[in-house]
Amino acid sequence: MKYISTRNKEKTVSVSEAIIQGLADDGGLYTPQALDQKVDLASTLKMSYLELAQYILSLFLSDFSHEQIQQCVQNAYQNSFENNEVAPLRKYSAGWLMELWHGPTSAFKDVALTLLPHLLTTAYQNQNEHDLISILTATSGDTGKAAINGFADVKKILRLQSSIQKLVYLISKRDKCKHHLVKMLKSSQSKVTSMIANVL
């Protein structure tokens, strides 16, 4: 499967290239060139969260092996969420609620940000890249802590043979970031540089 920019459908990249680049060179978002995957909805109802994640990712990560996808999902979610269901559904009054606060920082963004570092590291391996990985993210809320936690110790978890390192640079607006979040960012023990700045 190839990916294209939302601003230019002529240039295609592999999924590993799209993950590494983040945004396309033209500022567009990467999207699959074609969406023709068939999903067996009946079978997905019986899957655990981890099984469902592996199944869905396998439809879109064409240059990842089955083993790589399985390893990414297991390393991201197994033993890092307080609930093995990751995002359990609960009956509430007349409807249903999905609980998205069982991750390591209790932020709903943990669901994505615990997986992303594993996908990124695997994409680097697939592209035979060995450069330093630098992540720049801006936050005024819980994204920062979830990003720090997601990228912490990924190298150790994956037991990589290469010398890939991860640095996360966090820029926060001082007057927009809650006091307790500033403390969390500054007290992180991971390889993260936090910059609390007055940004116009």
N, C-alpha and C positions, 0 to 999 in steps of 0.2 A: 504494500500500500504506500502510495506517495502522498505528500502533503503540499498544499498550496497556500499562498497568502490570500487573505480576503481582499487584498488590493491588486493582486496580480496572479491570475490563474495559469499563466504560461510557464513560470519557473516552478519546478517541483524539487522537493527535498525528501530525504528519508525521515522516518519518525525519530531516529536517534539525532539527526541533524536538527530537527524541529525542537526537540527537547533541550538540546544544548544551547541553541540560539535564543529560545524563549519567544521573542518577537522577530518577525521577518525583517529583512534589511529595509524594506519600504515602510515599516511601521505597522504593517498589518498583522493580524492574528493568523496562526496556522490552523488549517482545517483539512480534513481528509479530502483528497481529490474527488472521491466518489463515496457515497454512502449506500452500498448495496448489500450490506451484511444482513443475513437472516438470523433472527433471534428466536429460540424456542422458549417462549414465555412460560409455558407449563412446567418445563424442567427447572427454570430459574426459581420457581416458588419453593422448591425443596432444597435449595442451596443455602449453605451458611454464607455469612458476609465474605469471608475469605475466598470461598469457592466462587461466589458471584463476581468478586473483584477480578479474580484470575480469568474467568470466562469472558467478561466484558473487555478487559485489557487485551486479551488474546485476539480480539476482533480488530483492534486498532494498532497494536504494536507488532507490525509484521516482521521487523528485523530483530525482535527479541525472541529467544528460544522459549519453549514451554518451561524449561528449568529456570531460566532467568526471571520470567514473570512470576513463577511460583516463589522463588527466593525473595524477590522484591516485596511481594505481598506479605509473606510470612515474616520477613525481617521488620516490615513496617508495623504490622498490626498484632502479631502474636506476642503476648506478654507485655505490650506497651499500653494497652487499654484496660481499664479496670473491669470492663464487661466484655466477655469473649465474643459477644454479638456485635461489638464495635458501635453500631448505630441501631439499637433495639427499638422496635415499635411497641407502644403501649396503648392499651385501650383507655380512652379518657372521655367520660361523659358520652356524647353521641358520636364521637369520632375517634381518630387515632393520632398519636403524636410520635414523632421520631426523636429519640434522645441523642443529641449530638455533643454531649458534654462529658463523655467517659474517657476522653483522651488524656494524655499526660499533663496538659496545661488547662484542661476543662474548657477549651475554646473549640467551637465547631470547626475551626480551621485546622485543627489537629488531623482531621480525617484526610485532608489533602496533603498537608505539610509533613506528615510522617512518611508518606509514600514518595513524594517528589525527590528527596535526596537519593533514594535507592534507584529510582528511574534515571536520574541524572548521572549517577556514578556508573550505572550499567551502560547508558548511552555512550559515555566516554570510553568505556572498554570496547564497545562495538565499533567505535570510530578510531580505535587505537590512539586516543588522545592521552597525553600525560601532563598537560599544563595545569597550573594552579587554577582551581575553580573559585571564582569570586562571585558572591551573590550580593547584590545591592537591593535593599528593600526599605521602603519608608513606612512608618507606622505611627499611629496615634492611639492605637488600641492593642488588642490581643494578638494581632498578626505577628508582632515582633517576638513575643515569647514563644509562640508556636513555631516560628521559623528557627529561632535559636535551638529549641529542643529537637526539632526535626533533623537538623544538620549536625547535632552534637554526636560525636563518636561513630559516625556512619562508617568510616574507614575500618574501625575495629570490628564492627558488626559484620561487615562484608568480608573481612580478612583479605583485603586486596593485596596483590603482589606488587602493584605499581606504587608510585610515590604521590598519588593524588592526595591533595590536601583540600580542606574546605574552609573558607573564610566567609562569614556573613557580616556585611556592613549594614548596620541599622541606623537610619536617620529619623529622628523623631522631632516633632515640633514641641518645644518645651511647654508652651502655653496650652497645647491641645492634648498632651499625654498625661494621663492620670498619675498621681504621685506614686501609687503602689506599683504601677507598670514601669515607671522610671527606675524604681528600686529593683524590680525583677530584671530589667535589661542590664543594669550596672553590675548586678551580683552574679550573673551567669558565669559558670566555670568552663564553658565550652570555648572553642577557638572563634570568638566573635568579637568584633570591634563595635561597640555601641557609641553612637554620637548623638547626644541630646543637644539640639541646636534651635536657635531662634530663626525660623524660616519664614520669609515674607509670603 
